[in-house]
Amino acid sequence: MALPRYTILIANRKTGAVRRFSVARAPLLLAILFVICMTGAAGLVTMGMSRSGREEIQDLRAANENLKLENDSYRAATGELASQISSLQSALSQLAEQAQLDPATREAMEKLPAVVKSQAMGGGVVPADLAAPKAAGGTVGSSGGTLGVLRDLLGVLEDRLESVRTKVEGQQALARATPAGWPVAGWLTSGFGMRKDPFTGQPEYHPGLDIAADKGTPVRATADGTVESAGYNGSYGNSVLIDHGFGISTRFAHLSGFAVVTGQRVSRGDVVGYVGATGRATSPHLHYEILFNGTPANPLRLLAGSR
């Protein structure tokens, strides 16, 4: 049985020529199916490319948002670090100013007993393990990365700064508590240690200095502290005892009058009383003592320029 065939006519409008093509049905259907398949495949490819482009754009947008967030985070972290660095610089400047001591006070502090200086300074040093941040597994700090390193380094610097600040504050407190300078302008008439008793002529231990001056001459505190007592005290007569902390005390005796009361805070240079001859005294003068933990020490050791 012969297969059905189809005739295709192609006419030229200008010349009127007509061409005929005879095609079997099966090949024609195959050709039509091929054209349809190719068209569909092209559409699918186009749709696939379009969908891939949209996904890529979405990925780029997401990456851009992440970069913006990361940039904002870095900017905030950088601002925080800059603020911390500024605070450290300010604190270091303040410490540098606080660490400055006048020569007389520094010289007096150097002559203090070691136990007094150790008590004031806390007896400690900056731990060696604070010298630099530690690395673990190739990274520094829990944050990781450059900002993590900087944060850890700033943390170490802040720890060291706090340690230095504590020591400087201790030094300043000790400087204010260290008796320095003369309590009154006058003449040294009796030194510290063994001497001849002015009343009996017998040898006696003298626990301070006698400084002769006119009656009523102001007597000044030689360090900051709190007045422990201000009143009459036997052979000392009218006397003032000042507690400076760190086991340091000063006594001013034979006063003609008081300028302070018990419990009052005083600073170096404040008037505490006036020269007199009360108690066991032969003439107006100031008896001046320095005591470390209740034991008298030679005041001349702490006076500027003396050895």
PEQUI-V989594 format. One record per residue. RES is the residue in one letter. PHI is phi in degrees with one decimal (* if undefined). PSI is psi in degrees with one decimal (NA if undefined). D_FIRST is the distance of its C-alpha to the first C-alpha in Angstrom with 2 decimals. Layout:
res	phi	psi	d_first
RES	PHI	PSI	D_FIRST
RES	PHI	PSI	D_FIRST
//
This chain:
res	phi	psi	d_first
M	*	129.2	0.00
A	-73.7	139.4	3.80
L	-75.3	143.9	6.51
P	-64.9	146.6	9.27
R	-126.6	156.7	12.29
Y	-120.2	140.8	15.98
T	-107.1	127.7	18.74
I	-109.7	124.3	22.20
L	-103.0	131.0	25.23
I	-123.2	113.6	28.54
A	-108.5	141.9	31.52
N	-98.7	116.8	35.02
R	-66.6	-31.6	37.63
K	-75.5	-43.9	40.36
T	-98.6	-17.0	38.71
G	78.7	4.8	35.99
A	-73.7	141.8	33.43
V	-123.7	134.0	29.85
R	-118.1	141.1	27.28
R	-116.1	139.0	23.59
F	-128.8	130.9	21.31
S	-109.1	121.8	17.58
V	-129.1	135.0	16.45
A	-67.5	155.0	13.30
R	-66.3	-40.6	13.98
A	-62.3	-51.1	14.53
P	-59.7	-38.4	17.18
L	-61.8	-45.0	18.78
L	-62.8	-39.2	19.24
L	-62.6	-40.9	20.67
A	-63.9	-43.9	22.99
I	-63.2	-42.7	24.18
L	-63.8	-37.9	24.80
F	-63.9	-43.7	26.72
V	-61.8	-43.4	28.87
I	-62.7	-42.9	29.65
C	-63.6	-43.4	30.59
M	-64.0	-40.6	32.79
T	-63.4	-44.3	34.52
G	-64.5	-40.3	35.20
A	-64.4	-41.2	36.50
A	-61.9	-41.0	38.80
G	-63.2	-42.4	40.07
L	-63.7	-42.9	40.72
V	-60.1	-43.1	42.54
T	-62.1	-44.4	44.54
M	-63.4	-41.1	45.41
G	-63.1	-43.1	46.38
M	-64.4	-40.4	48.61
S	-63.1	-45.6	50.18
R	-64.3	-41.8	50.95
S	-62.2	-39.5	52.38
G	-63.5	-41.8	54.57
R	-63.9	-41.1	55.94
E	-64.9	-39.3	56.80
E	-64.8	-41.1	58.51
I	-62.8	-42.9	60.52
Q	-61.9	-40.9	61.56
D	-63.4	-41.5	62.63
L	-63.9	-40.5	64.63
R	-63.8	-43.1	66.30
A	-62.4	-42.6	67.25
A	-63.7	-37.9	68.63
N	-64.6	-41.2	70.61
E	-63.9	-41.4	72.11
N	-63.2	-41.0	73.09
L	-64.1	-38.9	74.73
K	-63.8	-44.2	76.64
L	-62.8	-43.3	77.88
E	-64.5	-39.5	78.86
N	-63.5	-43.8	80.63
D	-62.4	-39.8	82.52
S	-63.6	-44.6	83.48
Y	-62.4	-40.6	84.77
R	-63.5	-43.6	86.67
A	-64.8	-43.8	88.33
A	-64.8	-39.7	89.14
T	-63.7	-41.8	90.57
G	-61.9	-41.0	92.76
E	-63.4	-45.1	93.99
L	-64.3	-39.9	94.82
A	-62.5	-40.0	96.60
S	-64.3	-42.0	98.68
Q	-65.5	-40.3	99.59
I	-63.4	-41.5	100.57
S	-62.2	-41.1	102.74
S	-64.2	-41.1	104.42
L	-62.5	-42.7	105.09
Q	-62.9	-41.9	106.62
S	-63.7	-43.4	108.84
A	-64.4	-40.1	109.92
L	-64.2	-38.6	110.73
S	-63.6	-43.2	112.85
Q	-63.2	-41.9	114.74
L	-63.9	-38.9	115.32
A	-61.4	-39.6	116.63
E	-68.9	-42.0	119.12
Q	-66.6	-30.8	120.15
A	-72.1	-12.4	120.69
Q	-76.4	125.6	123.45
L	-121.4	145.7	126.93
D	-69.2	150.4	130.31
P	-56.2	-39.6	132.19
A	-63.7	-44.8	134.98
T	-66.9	-42.1	132.63
R	-61.1	-42.6	130.47
E	-64.4	-40.7	133.59
A	-65.3	-40.1	134.85
M	-62.7	-37.3	131.50
E	-63.8	-23.4	131.54
K	-95.5	1.6	134.86
L	-67.8	152.5	133.71
P	-59.4	147.3	133.62
A	-59.2	-36.2	130.31
V	-65.2	-33.6	129.85
V	-70.0	-46.0	130.07
K	-64.7	-38.4	127.53
S	-64.4	-39.5	125.13
Q	-63.8	-39.8	125.34
A	-70.6	-38.0	124.56
M	-87.3	-3.9	121.62
G	81.8	-5.4	120.07
G	67.4	17.8	120.48
G	-123.6	169.9	116.80
V	-130.9	168.1	114.68
V	-69.0	124.3	111.14
P	-57.9	142.9	108.86
A	-66.0	-28.7	107.39
D	-74.9	-0.1	103.89
L	-96.3	5.4	103.88
A	-69.0	-29.3	104.10
A	-158.0	152.3	100.32
P	-66.8	148.5	97.14
K	-91.8	143.0	95.52
A	-103.4	140.5	91.97
A	-136.4	120.3	89.71
G	66.4	27.2	86.34
G	84.9	-2.6	86.39
T	-123.5	158.1	86.74
V	-116.8	122.9	89.86
G	82.3	161.3	90.21
S	-74.3	-23.9	87.85
S	-74.8	-32.7	86.36
G	73.4	160.1	85.10
G	74.5	-177.3	84.55
T	-62.0	-45.7	87.09
L	-63.1	-36.6	88.22
G	-63.6	-41.9	88.75
V	-61.3	-46.3	90.94
L	-64.2	-40.4	92.95
R	-63.2	-44.1	93.43
D	-63.2	-41.2	94.66
L	-64.2	-42.2	96.96
L	-64.0	-37.2	98.38
G	-61.3	-42.4	98.92
V	-63.8	-44.2	100.90
L	-62.7	-39.2	102.92
E	-65.6	-39.1	103.69
D	-62.8	-44.9	104.90
R	-66.8	-38.8	107.11
L	-62.0	-42.0	108.35
E	-63.8	-39.5	109.32
S	-64.0	-44.3	111.18
V	-65.3	-41.0	113.01
R	-59.7	-42.9	113.74
T	-60.3	-42.4	115.31
K	-69.1	-39.5	117.51
V	-65.7	-42.2	118.54
E	-62.7	-39.0	119.40
G	-63.8	-40.7	121.43
Q	-63.6	-42.3	123.17
Q	-64.5	-42.2	123.96
A	-62.4	-41.9	125.32
L	-66.7	-38.0	127.49
A	-62.0	-41.6	128.68
R	-69.0	-27.2	129.80
A	-90.4	-7.3	131.52
T	-86.1	119.6	133.32
P	-62.0	125.1	136.97
A	-143.2	137.5	137.48
G	88.4	171.3	140.39
W	-88.3	139.5	143.94
P	-77.1	-18.4	144.56
V	-155.6	149.4	147.67
A	-83.9	122.6	149.44
G	-177.6	-156.5	152.66
W	-118.4	133.3	154.42
L	-75.9	115.0	153.49
T	-107.0	-17.7	156.66
S	-153.1	133.2	155.41
G	-95.3	-173.5	152.42
F	-86.2	139.8	150.25
G	111.2	-155.6	151.61
M	-72.4	141.3	155.13
R	-156.3	177.2	158.03
K	-91.0	125.5	161.61
D	-59.5	126.7	161.83
P	-67.4	-16.6	163.48
F	-96.6	-41.8	165.53
T	-105.0	-19.1	166.61
G	77.9	1.7	166.22
Q	-88.4	154.0	164.42
P	-62.9	139.8	161.05
E	-149.3	158.4	158.06
Y	-89.1	126.1	154.30
H	-108.7	113.4	153.11
P	-84.5	12.6	149.42
G	-158.5	-157.4	148.87
L	-114.8	145.4	150.25
D	-107.5	123.4	153.19
I	-120.3	112.5	152.78
A	-77.2	138.1	155.89
A	-160.0	165.4	155.44
D	-65.7	145.9	157.29
K	-58.9	134.7	157.27
G	92.1	-4.2	154.49
T	-64.8	131.3	152.21
P	-61.2	138.8	148.57
V	-108.9	129.9	146.83
R	-115.3	146.1	143.07
A	-64.2	141.5	140.24
T	-98.1	-0.7	138.91
A	-162.6	164.3	135.41
D	-71.8	149.1	133.19
G	173.9	-167.8	133.74
T	-121.2	133.6	135.04
V	-68.1	113.5	138.73
E	-80.3	-35.8	139.37
S	-155.6	148.4	143.01
A	-147.1	101.6	145.52
G	178.7	-172.5	149.05
Y	-79.3	136.7	152.31
N	-142.7	75.8	151.96
G	52.3	-127.5	155.28
S	-66.4	-19.0	156.44
Y	-73.6	-17.5	153.46
G	66.7	-144.2	154.85
N	-70.9	119.2	152.33
S	-138.4	154.7	149.08
V	-123.3	129.0	145.36
L	-114.2	124.3	142.74
I	-115.2	130.1	139.21
D	-95.6	120.1	136.14
H	-101.0	-1.3	133.61
G	84.5	169.5	131.01
F	59.9	20.6	129.95
G	81.1	10.0	133.33
I	-100.1	132.2	135.26
S	-136.8	156.1	138.31
T	-131.8	145.8	141.18
R	-125.0	138.0	144.66
F	-124.6	117.8	147.06
A	-124.8	167.9	150.61
H	67.8	26.4	154.12
L	-69.8	150.0	152.64
S	-86.4	-19.8	154.85
G	-167.3	169.2	152.03
F	-111.9	149.2	148.31
A	-119.4	2.3	145.46
V	-137.2	168.1	142.81
V	-128.5	161.7	142.42
T	-58.2	135.4	140.84
G	89.9	-6.1	137.03
Q	-78.6	139.1	136.77
R	-83.0	136.5	134.14
V	-130.5	156.4	135.61
S	-116.8	159.5	134.28
R	-55.5	129.6	135.83
G	99.0	-14.1	138.63
D	-69.8	142.7	139.35
V	-74.7	128.5	143.04
V	-110.8	-18.8	143.77
G	-177.9	-165.9	147.60
Y	-138.3	142.5	150.80
V	-57.6	138.2	153.19
G	-152.3	-161.2	156.19
A	-139.6	34.1	158.62
T	-77.3	157.6	157.91
G	77.1	-147.0	158.11
R	-88.5	83.4	159.64
A	-142.4	145.3	160.07
T	-96.8	-20.0	163.06
S	-160.9	165.2	161.75
P	-60.3	125.8	158.71
H	-167.7	167.9	155.67
L	-108.1	127.9	152.10
H	-95.1	120.9	151.26
Y	-122.0	126.7	147.57
E	-124.2	149.1	145.49
I	-122.1	130.8	141.92
L	-123.7	136.2	140.64
F	-111.3	112.8	137.53
N	52.7	40.6	136.74
G	85.9	-6.6	140.37
T	-100.7	124.1	141.90
P	-61.8	143.7	143.90
A	-129.8	159.3	142.80
N	-70.7	112.9	144.57
P	-61.5	-25.8	143.53
L	-60.9	-24.7	144.42
R	-64.5	-29.6	141.33
L	-99.3	-2.8	139.07
L	-81.2	137.2	141.06
A	-58.4	134.1	139.57
G	84.0	-3.5	141.24
S	-104.1	157.3	143.04
R	-123.0	NA	142.51
//
